[in-house]
Amino acid sequence: MQIIFITPEAVPFSRVGGLADVSFYLPRSLVCLGHQVTVIAPKHRSADHMALEEIDSWRSEIDLSISRREARFFRGNTGQAHQAVLVGCDELFDRPGVYGNEFGDYDDNAERFIFFSRAALQAAGRLARPEEEVVIHCHDWTTGLVPMYLKSWRGQFPTLDRAGTVFTYHNLANQGLFLHYDFALTGLDWNLFTSEGLEFHGRMNLTKAGLLAADYLTTVSRKYAQETLTPAMGMGLEGVLLSRQDQLIPVQNGVDYTQWNPATDAHLAAVYSRDDLSGKKKCRLRLAEIFGFADSGRPTVSMVCRLLSRKGLDIVVKAMDRMMGLPINLALMGLGETHYQDFLSEAAERWPGRLGYKRANDQILLRHILAGSDIYIMPSRFEPCGLEQLYALSYGAIPVVRGTGGLDDTVVDLVANPREGTGYKFDEYSAEAFLEALDRAVRDFDDQDRWLDAIRRGMNGNFSWDSSAEIYEMVYRKALGAAEKRV
C-alpha cells in the first residue's frame, strides 16, 4: 500500500505540537508493516537549515482567484525509511511560525493552506503509482480541502481516481474558519458554499470540508470521538459527525518507547526502569537543582503544557494558593498566553524554593521534569488525546487528570480501581474537584509500597505507535473499499 500523509507540520522539518510527532512516528510504524509512506508538508522557515533537494520538474503555478503563486517542491530526509516532500513558497511559508506569531494567527492563513492543499494534491498525483493501492491521509483543518478537491474534481488527477481518503481531526477547537469571500480562493464551485457544504454560520469551514468529503474519518481517542458527537464538544460540527459516525473510527495516538524510555534516556541524571527505580531518586535531586527546590524530600508535582485556558490554567490559577498549602514542590514549564506566563513568574517569586517556572518549550527539560516528578497534573477542560500523560506513565510520574478525551482512556483511576490504577481522575471541571484529586495523590504518596506498585503498573503500559499503525492499516483498507465502490 502507498500511503501519502498530508500535514501542516512534521518532525524533523517543523513542530508546533503533537501533530508533528504523529506525522513522524506513525509513518515510521507503517513502514515497518511493509507500506511505502511519503509525508507532504509545507517548507516552513524551520527547514531552511536542512539539506533539501529541489524537484525542478515539479514546479507549477497555482491559481488562487485573482493571484497566482509558484509552488516549488523539495525532497527531505526524515532520517527514517519514510520519504518527505516539502511544498515551498517563500511568500507564504518563510515565516517564524507555522500558523502565526506572538500576535496571533496569520491574516492570510486561508490563502496559505488553500495553496498548500492544491500543491500537496499535485505532489500526491505525481507520487502515486497506478499499479499500487493509494491512500491519502489528511490531518486537521489545514488539509480539509484535499478530500473535497478529489471528490469535486474527479478525473483531474487520474493516478488518484481510486485513492482512498482518510481525514483525521486532532482538535475541533481549531476548524479553519474564514470569511465567506475567501471561498473564491479555493477554486471550487460556489454551489458547495451552502449549509450542506463548506458554509458554517456564514463563514467557510475547512474542517467541515474534510469531514464531508473523506472516505473515512478518524480522531485520536475513543472518548474524544464520543464527546465530539455531542453539542458540548462537537463545536458546532456534531451534526456532520453524527451523519458520518459509521465512518468515524477512533485511533489512540502512541508513544515511541525507543525515545521515551527512562531506562535508555541519556539526558537523565540516572537511568531507571520499573524493575529498578533507584535512579529516579537521583533524577528527583537533579530536578530540585534545576528548579531551586529547598527540600527535595517533598512530593514533586509538575505540569508542562501550552499555557491556555483549555489546558486547565484557569483552574490552576484559582487553585494555586490552596495547592501551595499542600506539602509539595511544584515544577512548571510552558509558553502561551501572556497573562498566564506573568502569573506563573509572579508565583515563583511568591513561593521561592517551592515553586519553579521555566518560560520555555524544551524537550530535554521535559524529560528531566518527567523523571524527577512524583505527580504530573493535566487538569484539561478537554484533551483530544494527550501525550504528556503517556510520557509521565512511562517515566514513573503518577498522573492526576480530568476524565476527558484521551486522558480518560489512558489513565486508570486508583480510587475506583486500587489494584489496577495508574493515576487519579476527576470529572467536574473545577478547582475544587482538581484539588480533591491532587490532595488524595499527595496523601497516598506516603504509602510508598502502594505508590511504587502504581508506578510500576504505569510504566508497564503499552501505548506504542505499532498498535496504532495496525488499526490505521484497517482504516486504510476500509477507505480503499469505499473508493472502489465510488469509482
For each residue, the residues with C-beta under 8 A, 3 or more apart:
1: 35 36 132 133 134 135 473 476 480
2: 35 36 37 38 127 128 129 132 133 134 135
3: 27 30 35 36 37 38 134 135 137 476
4: 37 38 40 124 127 128 134 135 136 137
5: 10 23 26 27 37 38 39 40 137 139
6: 40 41 117 120 124 136 137 138 139 143 146
7: 10 19 20 22 23 39 40 41 138 139 140 142 143
8: 19 41 42 98 99 113 116 139 140 142 143
9: 13 14 15 16 17 19 20 23 41 44 98
10: 5 7 13 14 15 20 23 24 39 41 84
11: 14 15 20 21 23 24
12: 24 50 78 79
13: 9 10 41 43 44 46 47 50 76 84 86
14: 9 10 11 20 41 42 44 46 47 98
15: 9 10 11 20 21 46
16: 9 19 20 97 98 99
17: 9 20 306
18: 21 22 170 253 385 387
19: 7 8 9 16 22 23 139 140 170
20: 7 9 10 11 14 15 16 17 23 24
21: 11 15 18 24 25 387
22: 7 18 19 25 26 139 170 253
23: 5 7 9 10 11 19 20 26 27 39 41 139
24: 10 11 12 20 21 27 28 39 78 80
25: 21 22 28 29 254 256 465
26: 5 22 23 29 30 254 465 468 469 472
27: 3 5 23 24 30 31 37 39 78 80 82
28: 24 25 31 32 80 81 82 256 465
29: 25 26 32 33 254 464 465 466 468 469
30: 3 26 27 33 35 37 82 469 472 473
31: 27 28 34 35 36 37 80 81 82
32: 28 29 466 469
33: 29 30 469 470 473
34: 31
35: 1 2 3 30 31 473
36: 1 2 3 31 82 83 132
37: 2 3 4 5 27 30 31 82 83
38: 2 3 4 5 82 83 84 85 127
39: 5 7 10 23 24 27 78 82 83 84 85
40: 4 5 6 7 84 85 86 87 120 123 124
41: 6 7 8 9 10 13 14 23 44 84 85 86 87
42: 8 14 86 87 88 89 92 93 98 112 116
43: 13 47 52 72 74 86 87 88 89 93
44: 9 13 14 41 47 93 94 95 98
45: 48 93 94 95 96
46: 13 14 15
47: 13 14 43 44 50 52 76 86
48: 45 94
49:
50: 12 13 47 76 77
51: 77
52: 43 47 74 75 76 86
53: 74 75
54: 72 73 74 88
55: 58 73 74 75 85
56: 59
57:
58: 55 71 72 73 122 123 126
59: 56 70 71 72 73
60: 70 71 119 122
61: 68 69 70 71
62: 68 69 70 71 115 118 119 122
63: 68 187
64: 67 68 69 111 114 115 118 185 187
65: 184 185 187
66:
67: 64 111
68: 61 62 63 64
69: 61 62 64 89 91 92 115
70: 59 60 61 62 89
71: 58 59 60 61 62 87 88 89 115 118 119 122
72: 43 54 58 59 87 88 89
73: 54 55 58 59 85 86 87 88 119 123
74: 43 52 53 54 55 85 86 88
75: 52 53 55 83 84 85 86
76: 13 47 50 52 84 85 86
77: 50 51 84
78: 12 24 27 39 82 83 84
79: 12
80: 24 27 28 31
81: 28 31
82: 27 28 30 31 36 37 38 39 78
83: 36 37 38 39 75 78
84: 10 13 38 39 40 41 75 76 77 78
85: 38 39 40 41 55 73 74 75 76 123 127
86: 13 40 41 42 43 47 52 73 74 75 76
87: 40 41 42 43 71 72 73 93 116 119 120 123
88: 42 43 54 71 72 73 74 93
89: 42 43 69 70 71 72 92 93 115 119
90: 93 94
91: 69 94
92: 42 69 89 108 111 112 115 116
93: 42 43 44 45 87 88 89 90 112
94: 44 45 48 90 91
95: 44 45 101 106
96: 45 101
97: 16 100 101 106
98: 8 9 14 16 42 44
99: 8 16 105 106 109
100: 97 103 104 105 106 109
101: 95 96 97 104 106
102:
103: 100
104: 100 101
105: 99 100 109
106: 95 97 99 100 101 109 112
107:
108: 92 111 112
109: 99 100 105 106 112 113 176 178
110: 113 114 176 178 179 182 185 204
111: 64 67 92 108 114 115 182 185
112: 42 92 93 106 108 109 115 116
113: 8 109 110 116 117 141 142 143 145 176 206
114: 64 110 111 117 118 145 182 185 186
115: 62 64 69 71 89 92 111 112 118 119
116: 8 42 87 92 112 113 119 120 142 143
117: 6 113 114 120 121 142 143 144 145 146 149
118: 62 64 71 114 115 121 122 145 149 187
119: 60 62 71 73 87 89 115 116 122 123
120: 6 40 87 116 117 123 124 143 146
121: 117 118 124 125 146 149 150 157 160
122: 58 60 62 71 118 119 125 126
123: 40 58 73 85 87 119 120 126 127
124: 4 6 40 120 121 127 128 136 146 157 160 163
125: 121 122 128 157 158 159 160
126: 58 122 123 159
127: 2 4 38 85 123 124
128: 2 4 124 125 132 134 159 160 163
129: 2 132 134 159
130: 158 159
131:
132: 1 2 36 128 129
133: 1 2 162 164 480
134: 1 2 3 4 128 129 159 160 162 163 164
135: 1 2 3 4 163 164 165 166 476 479 480
136: 4 6 124 146 147 150 160 163 164 165 166
137: 3 4 5 6 165 166 168 472 476
138: 6 7 143 144 146 147 165 166 167 168 210 214
139: 5 6 7 8 19 22 23 142 143 167 168 170
140: 7 8 19 143 144 168 169 170 171 174 176 207
141: 113 144 174 175 176 205 206 207 210
142: 7 8 113 116 117 139 176 206
143: 6 7 8 113 116 117 120 138 139 140 146 167 210
144: 117 138 140 141 147 148 167 176 206 207 208 209 210 211
145: 113 114 117 118 148 149 186 188 206 209 210
146: 6 117 120 121 124 136 138 143 149 150 165 210
147: 136 138 144 150 151 165 167 209 210 213 214 215
148: 144 145 151 152 188 192 198 209 210 212 213
149: 117 118 121 145 146 152 153 188
150: 121 136 146 147 153 154 157 160 163 165 213
151: 147 148 154 213
152: 148 149 188 189 192 213
153: 149 150 156 157
154: 150 151 161
155: 158 161
156: 153
157: 121 124 125 150 153 160 161
158: 125 130 155 161
159: 125 126 128 129 130 134
160: 121 124 125 128 134 136 150 157 163
161: 154 155 157 158 487
162: 133 134 480 483 484 487
163: 124 128 134 135 136 150 160 483
164: 133 134 135 136 215 216 476 478 479 480 481 482 483
165: 135 136 137 138 146 147 150 213 214 215 216 479 483
166: 135 136 137 138 214 215 216 217 218 472 475 476 479
167: 138 139 143 144 147 210 211 213 214 216 217 218
168: 137 138 139 140 217 218 219 220 251
169: 140 172 207 210 211 217 219 228
170: 18 19 22 139 140 219 220 384 385
171: 140 174 384
172: 169 175 207 228 233 234 235 237 384
173: 235 310 382
174: 140 141 171 207
175: 141 172 200 205 206 207 208 235 237
176: 109 110 113 140 141 142 144 204 205 206 207
177: 200 203 204 205 206
178: 109 110 182 183 203 204 206
179: 110 182 203 204
180: 183 193 199 202 203 204
181: 184
182: 110 111 114 178 179 185 186 204
183: 178 180 186 188 190 193 198 204
184: 65 181
185: 64 65 110 111 114 182
186: 114 145 182 183 204
187: 63 64 65 118
188: 145 148 149 152 183 192 193 198
189: 152 192
190: 183 193
191: 194 197
192: 148 152 188 189 197 198
193: 180 183 188 190 197 198 199 204
194: 191 197 199
195: 199
196:
197: 191 192 193 194 208 212
198: 148 183 188 192 193 204 205 206 208 209 212
199: 180 193 194 195 202 203 204 205
200: 175 177 203 204 205 208 236
201: 236
202: 180 199
203: 177 178 179 180 199 200
204: 110 176 177 178 179 180 182 183 186 193 198 199 200
205: 141 175 176 177 198 199 200 208 209 237
206: 113 141 142 144 145 175 176 177 178 198 209 210
207: 140 141 144 169 172 174 175 176 210 211 237
208: 144 175 197 198 200 205 211 212 237 240
209: 144 145 147 148 198 205 206 212 213
210: 138 141 143 144 145 146 147 148 167 169 206 207 213 214 217
211: 144 167 169 207 208 214 217 237 240 241 244
212: 148 197 198 208 209 240 244
213: 147 148 150 151 152 165 167 209 210
214: 138 147 165 166 167 210 211 217 247 479
215: 147 164 165 166 247 478 479 482 483 486
216: 164 165 166 167 247 248 249 475 478 479 482
217: 166 167 168 169 210 211 214 241 244 247 248 249
218: 166 167 168 248 249 250 251 472 475
219: 168 169 170 224 225 228 248 250 251 384
220: 168 170 224 250 251 252 253 384 385 405 406
221: 224 225 250 252 253 384 385 386 405 406 408 409 410
222: 225 226 250 252 409
223: 226 227 404 405 406 408 409
224: 219 220 221 227 228 233 250 382 383 384 385 404 405 406
225: 219 221 222 228 229 248 249 250
226: 222 223 229 230
227: 223 224 230 232 233 234 382 404 405
228: 169 172 219 224 225 233 234 235 237 238 241
229: 225 226 234 238 241 242 245
230: 226 227 233 234 238
231: 234 238
232: 227
233: 172 224 227 228 230 238 382
234: 172 227 228 229 230 231 237 238 239 241
235: 172 173 175 228 238
236: 200 201
237: 172 175 205 207 208 211 228 234 240 241
238: 228 229 230 231 233 234 235 241 242
239: 234 242 243
240: 208 211 212 237 243 244
241: 211 217 228 229 234 237 238 244 245 248
242: 229 238 239 245
243: 239 240
244: 211 212 217 240 241 247 248
245: 229 241 242 248
246:
247: 214 215 216 217 244 482
248: 216 217 218 219 225 241 244 245
249: 216 217 218 225 471 475 478
250: 218 219 220 221 222 224 225
251: 168 218 219 220 468 471 472 475
252: 220 221 222 385 406 409 410 463 467 468
253: 18 22 220 221 385 387 406 463 468
254: 25 26 29 390 463 464 465 466 467 468 469
255: 260 387 390 391 394 463 464 465
256: 25 28 259 260 464 465
257: 260 261 394 464
258: 261 264
259: 256
260: 255 256 257 265 390 391 394 395
261: 257 258 264 265 394
262: 265 268 271 272 273 279 280 283 370 371 394 395 396
263: 271 272 273
264: 258 261 271
265: 260 261 262 268 271 367 371
266:
267: 364 367 368
268: 262 265 271 279 283 286 367 368 371
269: 279 282 283 285 286 368 371 372
270: 278 279 280 282 283
271: 262 263 264 265 268 279
272: 262 263 276 277 278 279 280 283 371 396
273: 262 263 276 277 459
274: 277 396 455 456 459 460
275:
276: 272 273 279
277: 272 273 274 280 281 396 452 455 456
278: 270 272 281 282
279: 262 268 269 270 271 272 276 282 283
280: 262 270 272 277 283 284 371 372 396
281: 277 278 284 285
282: 269 270 278 279 285 286
283: 262 268 269 270 272 279 280 286 287 368 371 372
284: 280 281 287 288 296 300 371 372 373 374
285: 269 281 282 288 289 296 372
286: 268 269 282 283 289 290 368 371 372
287: 283 284 290 291 293 300 331 368 369 371 372 373
288: 284 285 291 292 293 296 300 329 372
289: 285 286 292
290: 286 287 331 356 365 368 372
291: 287 288 329 331 356 358
292: 288 289 352 353 356
293: 287 288 296 298 300 329 353 354 356
294: 353 354
295: 298 329 353 354
296: 284 285 288 293 300 329
297:
298: 293 295 327 328 329 354
299: 327 328 329 374 375 441 442 445
300: 284 287 288 293 296 328 329 330 331 372 373 374 375
301: 323 328 329 330 331 373 374 375 376 377 438 442
302: 330 331 332 333 369 370 372 373 375 376 377 397
303: 316 330 331 332 333 334 376 377 378
304: 332 333 334 366 369 388
305: 308 311 312 313 334 336 378 388
306: 17 311 334 335 336
307: 311 313 334 335 336 337 340 341 344
308: 305 311 313 336 337 340
309: 312 313 314 337 381
310: 173 380 381 382
311: 305 306 307 308 336 378 379 380 381
312: 305 309 315 316 377 378 379 380 381 402 434
313: 305 307 308 309 316 317 336 337 340
314: 309 317 318
315: 312 318 319 379 429 430 431 434
316: 303 312 313 319 320 323 377 379
317: 313 314 320 340 343
318: 314 315 431
319: 315 316 322 323 431 434 435
320: 316 317 323 324 347
321: 324 325
322: 319 325 326 431 435
323: 301 316 319 320 326 328 330 435 438
324: 320 321 328 330 351 354 355
325: 321 322
326: 322 323 438 439 442
327: 298 299 442
328: 298 299 300 301 323 324 354 375 442
329: 288 291 293 295 296 298 299 300 301 354 355 356
330: 300 301 302 303 323 324 351 354 355 356
331: 287 290 291 300 301 302 303 356 369 372 373
332: 302 303 304 344 355 356 357 358
333: 302 303 304 357 358 360 361 362 365 366 369
334: 303 304 305 306 307 340 344 359 360 361
335: 306 307 341 359 360 361
336: 305 306 307 308 311 313 340 341
337: 307 308 309 313 340 341
338: 341 342
339: 342 343
340: 307 308 313 317 334 336 337 343 344
341: 307 335 336 337 338 344 345 359
342: 338 339 345 346
343: 317 339 340 346 347
344: 307 332 334 340 341 347 348 357 359
345: 341 342 348 349 357 359
346: 342 343 349 350
347: 320 343 344 350 351 355 357
348: 344 345 351 352 355 356 357
349: 345 346 352
350: 346 347 355
351: 324 330 347 348 354 355
352: 292 348 349 355
353: 292 293 294 295
354: 293 294 295 298 324 328 329 330 351
355: 324 329 330 332 347 348 350 351 352
356: 290 291 292 293 329 330 331 332 348
357: 332 333 344 345 347 348
358: 291 332 333 362 365
359: 334 335 341 344 345
360: 333 334 335 365
361: 333 334 335
362: 333 358 365 366
363: 366 367
364: 267 367 368
365: 290 333 358 360 362 368 369
366: 304 333 362 363 369 370 388 391
367: 265 267 268 363 364 370 371 395
368: 267 268 269 283 286 287 290 364 365 371 372
369: 287 302 304 331 333 365 366 372 373
370: 262 302 366 367 373 376 391 392 394 395 397
371: 262 265 268 269 272 280 283 284 286 287 367 368 395 396 397
372: 269 280 283 284 285 286 287 288 290 300 302 331 368 369
373: 284 287 300 301 302 331 369 370 376 392 395 397
374: 284 299 300 301 397 398 445
375: 299 300 301 302 328 397 398 399 400 438 441 442 445
376: 301 302 303 370 373 388 389 392 397 398 399 400
377: 301 302 303 312 316 399 400 401 434 438
378: 303 305 311 312 383 386 388 389 399 400 401 402 407
379: 311 312 315 316 400 401 402 426 434
380: 310 311 312 383 386 401 402 404 405 407
381: 309 310 311 312 402 404 429
382: 173 224 227 233 310 404 405
383: 224 378 380 386 401 402 404 405 406 407
384: 170 171 172 219 220 221 224 405 406
385: 18 170 220 221 224 252 253 405 406
386: 221 378 380 383 389 390 401 405 406 407 410
387: 18 21 253 255 390 391
388: 304 305 366 376 378 391 392
389: 376 378 386 392 393 399 401 406 407 410 411 423
390: 254 255 260 386 387 393 394 410 461 463
391: 255 260 366 370 387 388 394 395
392: 370 373 376 388 389 395 397 398 399 458
393: 389 390 396 397 399 410 411 422 423 458 459 461
394: 255 257 260 261 262 370 390 391 458 459 461
395: 260 262 367 370 371 373 391 392 459
396: 262 272 274 277 280 371 393 455 458 459
397: 302 370 371 373 374 375 376 392 393
398: 374 375 376 392 414 422 423 424 441 451 454 455 458
399: 375 376 377 378 389 392 393 407 411 422 423 424 458
400: 375 376 377 378 379 423 424 425 426 434 437 438 441
401: 377 378 379 380 383 386 389 407 408 411 423 424 425 426
402: 312 378 379 380 381 383 407 425 426 427 429 434
403: 407 408 413 425 426 427
404: 223 224 227 380 381 382 383 407 408
405: 220 221 223 224 227 380 382 383 384 385 386 408 409
406: 220 221 223 224 252 253 383 384 385 386 389 409 410
407: 378 380 383 386 389 399 401 402 403 404 410 411 425
408: 221 223 401 403 404 405 411 425
409: 221 222 223 252 405 406
410: 221 252 386 389 390 393 406 407 461 463
411: 389 393 399 401 407 408 422 423 424 425
412: 417 420 421 422 423 457
413: 403 416 417 421 423 424 425
414: 398 417 418 421 422 423 424 444 454
415: 418 421 424 425 440
416: 413 421 425
417: 412 413 414 420 421
418: 414 415 421 450
419:
420: 412 417 457
421: 412 413 414 415 416 417 418 454 457
422: 393 398 399 411 412 414 454 457 458 461
423: 389 393 398 399 400 401 411 412 413 414 454 458
424: 398 399 400 401 411 413 414 415 437 438 440 441
425: 400 401 402 403 407 408 411 413 415 416 437
426: 379 400 401 402 403 433 434 436 437
427: 402 403 433
428: 432 433
429: 315 381 402 433
430: 315 433 434
431: 315 318 319 322 434 435
432: 428 435 436
433: 426 427 428 429 430 436 437
434: 312 315 319 377 379 400 402 426 430 431 437 438
435: 319 322 323 431 432 438 439
436: 426 432 433 439 440
437: 400 424 425 426 433 434 440 441
438: 301 323 326 375 377 400 424 434 435 441 442
439: 326 435 436 442 443
440: 415 424 436 437 443 444
441: 299 375 398 400 424 437 438 444 445
442: 299 301 326 327 328 375 438 439 445
443: 439 440 446
444: 414 440 441 447 450 451
445: 299 374 375 441 442 448 451
446: 443
447: 444 450 451
448: 445 451 452
449: 452 453
450: 418 444 447 453 454
451: 398 444 445 447 448 454 455
452: 277 448 449 455 456
453: 449 450 456 457
454: 398 414 421 422 423 450 451 457 458
455: 274 277 396 398 451 452 458 459
456: 274 277 452 453 459 460
457: 412 420 421 422 453 454 460 461
458: 392 393 394 396 398 399 422 423 454 455 461
459: 273 274 393 394 395 396 455 456
460: 274 456 457
461: 390 393 394 410 422 457 458
462: 467
463: 252 253 254 255 390 410 467
464: 29 254 255 256 257 467 468
465: 25 26 28 29 254 255 256 468 469
466: 29 32 254 469 470
467: 252 254 462 463 464 470 471
468: 26 29 251 252 253 254 464 465 471 472
469: 26 29 30 32 33 254 465 466 472 473
470: 33 466 467 473 474
471: 249 251 467 468 474 475
472: 26 30 137 166 218 251 468 469 475 476
473: 1 30 33 35 469 470 476 477
474: 470 471 477 478
475: 166 216 218 249 251 471 472 478 479
476: 1 3 135 137 164 166 472 473 479 480
477: 473 474 480 481
478: 164 215 216 249 474 475 481 482
479: 135 164 165 166 214 215 216 475 476 482 483
480: 1 133 135 162 164 476 477 483 484
481: 164 477 478 484 485
482: 164 215 216 247 478 479 485 486
483: 162 163 164 165 215 479 480 486 487
484: 162 480 481 487
485: 481 482
486: 215 482 483
487: 161 162 483 484
